[in-house]
Amino acid sequence: MDSKKVSITINPLLLNEIDELVGRHIFPNRSQMIQTALEELIIRFKRQRLAQECAKLNPDEEKRFAEMGIGQELSMWPDDGW
């Protein structure tokens, strides 16, 4: 995947933390550390968003929707002897 160079401003204390992780060879360089952190943050944000949307669902209503088509779908399944 191609990478693009960007310029960011970072708090000196945070930069020291990043440099410490790089110095301990946990990450090969600052760019890789920041990219990994951003990827994980985005994944966490997406999961949180999905959880928030799922929390809005009404379990009884979802069950009713799921059961509405079951009778028709079961009649279309092949009888394999189970």
VMD Tcl script that draws the C-alpha trace (Angstrom):
set ca {
  {0.00 0.00 0.00}
  {1.31 3.43 -0.86}
  {1.99 5.78 2.00}
  {1.59 9.53 2.03}
  {3.73 11.87 4.05}
  {1.92 14.20 6.44}
  {3.08 16.70 8.98}
  {1.60 16.73 12.49}
  {2.19 18.66 15.67}
  {2.61 16.57 18.81}
  {2.85 17.48 22.47}
  {6.51 17.05 23.61}
  {5.51 14.63 26.39}
  {3.66 12.44 23.91}
  {6.60 12.58 21.49}
  {8.87 11.42 24.32}
  {6.55 8.45 24.90}
  {6.65 7.62 21.19}
  {10.42 7.88 21.11}
  {10.67 5.62 24.15}
  {8.63 2.91 22.38}
  {10.78 3.27 19.28}
  {13.94 3.22 21.43}
  {12.78 -0.04 23.05}
  {12.31 -1.47 19.53}
  {8.59 -2.00 20.05}
  {8.11 -0.05 16.82}
  {10.73 0.41 14.10}
  {10.16 4.17 13.83}
  {7.84 7.03 14.78}
  {5.80 6.75 11.60}
  {5.03 3.06 12.16}
  {4.10 3.69 15.79}
  {1.74 6.54 14.93}
  {0.22 4.62 12.01}
  {-0.43 1.58 14.22}
  {-1.96 3.74 16.94}
  {-4.26 5.46 14.44}
  {-5.34 2.15 12.90}
  {-6.21 0.75 16.32}
  {-8.09 3.92 17.26}
  {-10.14 3.75 14.07}
  {-10.96 0.07 14.64}
  {-12.03 0.82 18.23}
  {-14.15 3.74 17.03}
  {-15.91 1.55 14.45}
  {-16.59 -1.18 17.03}
  {-17.95 1.38 19.46}
  {-20.18 2.81 16.74}
  {-21.47 -0.68 15.87}
  {-22.18 -1.40 19.55}
  {-24.06 1.90 19.86}
  {-26.19 1.08 16.83}
  {-26.87 -2.47 18.05}
  {-27.94 -1.09 21.43}
  {-30.69 0.82 19.64}
  {-32.26 -2.40 18.36}
  {-35.33 -3.79 20.06}
  {-34.69 -7.53 20.65}
  {-38.39 -8.43 20.55}
  {-38.90 -6.57 17.29}
  {-35.78 -8.10 15.72}
  {-36.95 -11.58 16.75}
  {-40.35 -10.91 15.21}
  {-38.74 -9.77 11.95}
  {-36.53 -12.87 11.89}
  {-39.46 -15.20 12.53}
  {-41.72 -13.62 9.91}
  {-39.95 -15.33 7.02}
  {-38.96 -18.60 8.70}
  {-42.08 -20.52 7.70}
  {-41.60 -19.75 4.03}
  {-37.86 -20.33 4.09}
  {-38.12 -23.71 5.82}
  {-40.45 -25.04 3.14}
  {-37.82 -24.18 0.52}
  {-35.03 -26.14 2.25}
  {-34.29 -29.61 0.82}
  {-35.15 -32.58 3.00}
  {-31.80 -34.25 3.65}
  {-33.05 -36.76 6.18}
  {-32.20 -34.92 9.36}
}
mol new
graphics top color blue
foreach p $ca { graphics top sphere $p radius 0.5 }
foreach p [lrange $ca 0 end-1] q [lrange $ca 1 end] { graphics top cylinder $p $q radius 0.2 }
display resetview
